[in-house]
Amino acid sequence: MLVITRREGEEVVIGNPGSPLGVVRIAQIKGDRVRVAFEFPREVEVHRREVAEQIASSPHADAPPVVGSIRPAADGG
């Protein structure tokens, strides 16, 4: 496991820096809450751990997820 420190607004590039798979940005830090922004192609699924575990344990684990996926909001927020 890689553990790094980032400040608000800083990013982590995932994959080849010349053509990254995606970017993770620290969007906001407020008290003990951290908002993290994920910028990946739509075909890359991004889930909270508890949702990923539900999907993996479901009898239809190969079916596309319907509830709990994290996708960019239409307004960017």
C-alpha positions in Angstrom: 0.0 0.0 0.0 1.3 3.4 -0.9 0.5 6.2 1.6 1.1 9.8 0.6 0.4 13.2 2.0 -1.5 15.7 -0.2 -2.9 19.2 0.6 -6.2 20.6 -0.7 -6.1 21.1 -4.5 -3.1 18.7 -4.9 -3.4 15.6 -7.2 -2.2 12.1 -7.6 -1.8 10.7 -11.2 -2.7 7.1 -11.7 -0.8 5.2 -14.4 1.6 6.5 -17.0 2.1 10.3 -16.4 2.2 10.9 -20.2 -1.2 9.2 -20.6 -2.7 8.7 -17.2 -5.5 6.2 -16.5 -6.9 8.8 -14.1 -6.3 11.5 -11.5 -7.3 11.7 -7.9 -7.5 15.3 -6.4 -8.1 16.4 -2.9 -11.1 18.7 -3.5 -11.7 20.0 0.0 -10.6 19.5 3.6 -13.0 20.7 6.3 -12.4 19.5 9.8 -12.1 15.8 9.8 -13.8 15.4 6.4 -11.9 15.2 3.1 -13.6 15.4 -0.3 -11.8 13.5 -2.9 -12.4 14.0 -6.7 -11.8 11.1 -9.1 -11.2 11.8 -12.8 -11.3 8.6 -14.8 -12.8 7.4 -18.1 -16.5 6.4 -17.7 -15.6 2.8 -18.4 -13.5 2.6 -15.2 -15.8 1.8 -12.2 -15.1 3.7 -9.0 -16.9 2.6 -5.8 -16.8 3.2 -2.1 -15.4 0.1 -0.4 -18.8 -0.9 1.2 -20.5 -0.7 -2.2 -17.8 -2.6 -3.9 -18.1 -5.4 -1.3 -21.9 -5.5 -1.9 -21.4 -5.7 -5.7 -18.8 -8.5 -5.3 -20.9 -10.6 -3.0 -24.1 -10.2 -5.1 -25.3 -13.2 -7.2 -25.0 -10.9 -10.2 -21.5 -9.6 -9.6 -20.8 -9.4 -13.3 -23.8 -7.1 -13.9 -23.2 -3.4 -14.1 -23.8 -1.6 -10.8 -27.0 0.4 -10.4 -26.8 1.9 -6.9 -23.9 3.5 -5.0 -21.5 4.1 -7.9 -19.5 7.3 -7.7 -19.7 9.1 -11.0 -19.0 12.8 -11.7 -21.9 15.1 -11.2 -23.3 16.8 -14.2 -22.5 20.2 -12.6 -18.9 19.1 -11.8 -19.6 19.0 -8.1 
